[in-house]
Amino acid sequence: MEKSNGQRVILFPLPLQGCINPMIQLAMILHSRGFSITVIHTRFNAPKPTSHPLFTFLEIPDGLSEAETRTHDVTLLLTRLNRSCESPFRDCLTKMLHSETEEDEKQRISCLIHDAQWIFTQPLAQSFNLPRVVLSTYKVSFFHGHFILPQLRRERLLSLQDSEQDDPVEEFPPLRKKDIPPILDEETELLDSYSDKILETTKTSSGLIFVSSCEELDQDSLRQARQDFKVPIYAIGPSHINFPAMSSSLFTPDETCIQWLDKQEDKSVIYLSFGSLANMSRSELIEIAWGLSNSDQPFLLVVRVGSVKDTEWIETIPEELMEKIKEKGKIVKWAPQQEVLKHRATGGFLTHNGWNSTVESVCEGVPMICLPFVWDQLLNARFVSDVWMVGIHLEGRIERNVIERAVRRLLLEPEGEVIRERMKHLMENVRRSVRQNGSAYRSLEHLVDRISSF
Ligand code: UDP
C-alpha cells in the first residue's frame, strides 16, 4: 500500500456475491492508493473480515429471518433489505461521523461509495454533508437501458407471436423480443418503483462507478449514460485482473478442481457454472449432465448446494448417469472460478452470463456457451453471441442434444476456432484498457483524483 493519504472511504456493498466481489476489488484498489477503508455490511452474507485484515468492517443488523434469506426472489429480498437496513445504517454512519477517536482526528472521511441498489442513502448522506458515489455492478448498457423496462412492460404484451421472437427491441439493443419475458418476469410493481428510486439515487450522486466495464466493452452506452445521468462516470475496467476477488468468496471454493484440470489437455475442458443465484430444476440438471457427458469432452460442473429445486445437491442424478460423469467429468459445489478460467486446460465456459462471469471469461479469452436465466444475463448473453460473437447462444434450450452439440461446435469444430480467435482480440483490447494509459486506467486515475478532492 502507498503511504496513507489521511482519507477514509466508506463502502456499502449489497450482500450478494456478484456485488461483494466488485466492491471489495474497488476497496483493494483504493487502499493501494493510500485510502483507509471501512466496509459497512449486513449480517446476511457478511464478507469475511479475516480475509482483509487491513480494512475495518462494521456489521449492521438486517432484520431478515432465516427463511427470508433463502428466498429466490431477488427483488423481494432487495426491497426488504432496503426497508430494514435504513435505520441501522443511519445509526452506524452517525456513530462513525461523530466518534472522535484519536485515529479519526488524523483521518477525514472523504465519501460514501454504495451499491446502486441501496436506495435510501441520498437524504442520509446529504444530512451529513457526505459526498456519495454510486457503484453499479451491471454492464453499462444494462444499467443505462433498464430504466426503460417499466415503459416496455406497460406498452407490450408479454405473449409474442412466433414470427416476432427474433425481432430486435429497438429501445433496448441488442435484446431480441424473446429476451423480454424472462427479464420482466419479476414482481412487476415492486420492481418499477424500485428502479425509479435507483435512477433518482444515481442522478443525485457525485459520480457513478462501473467496476467491470470499460470503453472497449461499452463505448456507445457509456456515451449515452454520460449524457443522460449528468454525473461523472468512471468505467474502471475489470480490476480483478490486478486484484483477484477470491478472498471475498462467500462459499468455500473446491481447490481440487485445479489438480483435476492439471491432468487435462490444453483447451479441452468445458467449465459450467451458473453463479451464486440462478437455480435449475432436477430435470434441467439431468439434461445438462447428459449433454456434457455425451459430448465426450472433459467437463467441470459446478452445482451450488441448494441450487437444484427440491433437492439438497446432486442426489437425484441417476446411477447410470453418475457412472458416465465419472469417466470424463468432475462435479464441485463451488469452484475457484477465476483460477479455472485462467487454466490452460479450460476451453469453454457454459455460463448464465452474470456480468462478473462474462467479464472474467473475456479477460481469460475463454469463449462461452450462453444460457442466461433472468434479468441482465439476457443482455450480456446477446453481447457475447450477437455483438462480440465470442460465444454460442443456447436460446434457452436446456436439452441434452443441444448442449452436446454446442460443446462440440465450440471445442472441436472450425467454427470454434473462429470464435476463439475473436475472443483473443477482445481479451487483448480489454486487458490493454487496464494497463497504463488504457481507457480504464485513465478512468481510475480520474476517480482517485475525484475522491481525493472531496
Ligand atoms: N464464482 C466463483 N465460483 C463459482 C461460481 C461463481 O468464484 O463456482 C464467482 C465468479 O467468479 C463471479 C461471481 O461468483 O465473480 C458470480 O458473479 P456473476 O455476476 O457472474 O453472477 P451472480 O452470482 O451475480 O448471478
Residues whose N, C-alpha, C, O or C-beta is under 5 A from the ligand:
A	BS01	UDP	Q17 G18 N21 S273 F274 G275 S276 L277 V302 W334 A335 P336 Q337 Q338 G354 W355 N356 S357 T358
